[in-house]
Amino acid sequence: MDGNGGGRTTSAGAAPSDSTPRPRRSRLTPEREAELYTTVLALLREVGYDNLTMDAVATRTRCSKATLYRQWAGKPQLVAEALRHERPTTLAGIDTGSLRGDFGAVVAQLDALRMEQGTALMRGVLQAARVHPDLLSALRELLVVPELSSLEALLGQAVERGEVPAETAALSYVPYALLGSLIAHQLLEDESADPAFVGAYIDAVVLPCLGV
Amino acid sequence: MDGNGGGRTTSAGAAPSDSTPRPRRSRLTPEREAELYTTVLALLREVGYDNLTMDAVATRTRCSKATLYRQWAGKPQLVAEALRHERPTTLAGIDTGSLRGDFGAVVAQLDALRMEQGTALMRGVLQAARVHPDLLSALRELLVVPELSSLEALLGQAVERGEVPAETAALSYVPYALLGSLIAHQLLEDESADPAFVGAYIDAVVLPCLGV
């Protein structure tokens, strides 16, 4: 949880929690950053991770490579931040007053088309991550760890409110149950989960195993 | 469920449920068949799905290609049956008298090393299945559908015994919750789930969401 819950709300602006000094990301406006991420994902769809180059990103965005490298440590970080920026939903900062309400708010952010596009992109990127450990690290640091921390915070609020007893065994397994259902849906149905599936799954599995 | 619950217990011998006439698989002894599957999986580990050829299988097993093709429709079917034969556990035919006991029996069959090896193989094969629709079909027909049917049968027994009310919403979602947890474990921990994880997950998530 350390370092991920800062006051800034733009996902791309979250500072890494390690102590390595890095220049502040103040050179690009949020709009310009968003535009850059969109271009990175478009390139990713067109050519795949292996063939994506910082040169191509620089050319297409009319941005100098120096600027890119000032902002992102390299291609893995740029791709991971772009995916984070375009993720179909986030659990960060949700606090409706009940766990059912919180999950409902997460599901309400979902959009079927974005989920489908996101799944397709993630499948390609995860495949690339099997042979690029630096990409795997970047995905963990910039996508997985922050979302898991937000999920932990959301469940922690429910425990604090007394909705879920602190000793409930399922608390540690919710990440597997949630993330897993999305991947299993793709595998079993050969199509990505849609918002209705996620909502129904949370109602049928996640909330009941937490005793809610 | 139709056609998968026949009286034969060897996984490789299960007849397909469709009505296409196929020669009976009586030419190879079960030992010879098992040996063949072991060789197929060894080749799969060595060269990957794309580079695996029926010629190589024939040479390494000293089996004629005619025999191979009499027994299996082709490479996708041979690979899917080999994976099915070596799967780390099966839900088929388990009936201990309680749902908790049934899942306990499934977990008791698990072996950490076989799970790890199986996960590694399945990752490669699933990747290949993205570009080989015939492999995807064979995996569905020979691996996924039979195991889902067995899971459905296991849950059906619990409903019949009155352990789980028939209208329990989670009944339809158990496949996603179970299969998903295995894949999510690999993704989040970068290592395959072990038997202890599966047992704890079933106790914490699967049984509670079914109200057991």
Boltz contact constraints between the chains, C-beta under 6 A:
constraints:
  - contact:
      token1: [A, 169]
      token2: [B, 204]
      max_distance: 6.0
  - contact:
      token1: [A, 170]
      token2: [B, 204]
      max_distance: 6.0
  - contact:
      token1: [A, 170]
      token2: [B, 205]
      max_distance: 6.0
  - contact:
      token1: [A, 173]
      token2: [B, 201]
      max_distance: 6.0
  - contact:
      token1: [A, 173]
      token2: [B, 204]
      max_distance: 6.0
  - contact:
      token1: [A, 173]
      token2: [B, 205]
      max_distance: 6.0
  - contact:
      token1: [A, 176]
      token2: [B, 181]
      max_distance: 6.0
  - contact:
      token1: [A, 176]
      token2: [B, 184]
      max_distance: 6.0
  - contact:
      token1: [A, 177]
      token2: [B, 177]
      max_distance: 6.0
  - contact:
      token1: [A, 177]
      token2: [B, 205]
      max_distance: 6.0
  - contact:
      token1: [A, 179]
      token2: [B, 184]
      max_distance: 6.0
  - contact:
      token1: [A, 180]
      token2: [B, 180]
      max_distance: 6.0
  - contact:
      token1: [A, 180]
      token2: [B, 181]
      max_distance: 6.0
  - contact:
      token1: [A, 180]
      token2: [B, 183]
      max_distance: 6.0
  - contact:
      token1: [A, 180]
      token2: [B, 184]
      max_distance: 6.0
  - contact:
      token1: [A, 181]
      token2: [B, 176]
      max_distance: 6.0
  - contact:
      token1: [A, 181]
      token2: [B, 180]
      max_distance: 6.0
  - contact:
      token1: [A, 183]
      token2: [B, 180]
      max_distance: 6.0
  - contact:
      token1: [A, 183]
      token2: [B, 183]
      max_distance: 6.0
  - contact:
      token1: [A, 184]
      token2: [B, 176]
      max_distance: 6.0
  - contact:
      token1: [A, 184]
      token2: [B, 179]
      max_distance: 6.0
  - contact:
      token1: [A, 184]
      token2: [B, 180]
      max_distance: 6.0
  - contact:
      token1: [A, 201]
      token2: [B, 173]
      max_distance: 6.0
  - contact:
      token1: [A, 204]
      token2: [B, 169]
      max_distance: 6.0
  - contact:
      token1: [A, 204]
      token2: [B, 170]
      max_distance: 6.0
  - contact:
      token1: [A, 204]
      token2: [B, 173]
      max_distance: 6.0
  - contact:
      token1: [A, 205]
      token2: [B, 170]
      max_distance: 6.0
  - contact:
      token1: [A, 205]
      token2: [B, 173]
      max_distance: 6.0
  - contact:
      token1: [A, 205]
      token2: [B, 177]
      max_distance: 6.0
  - contact:
      token1: [A, 205]
      token2: [B, 209]
      max_distance: 6.0
  - contact:
      token1: [A, 208]
      token2: [B, 209]
      max_distance: 6.0
  - contact:
      token1: [A, 209]
      token2: [B, 205]
      max_distance: 6.0
  - contact:
      token1: [A, 209]
      token2: [B, 208]
      max_distance: 6.0
  - contact:
      token1: [A, 209]
      token2: [B, 209]
      max_distance: 6.0
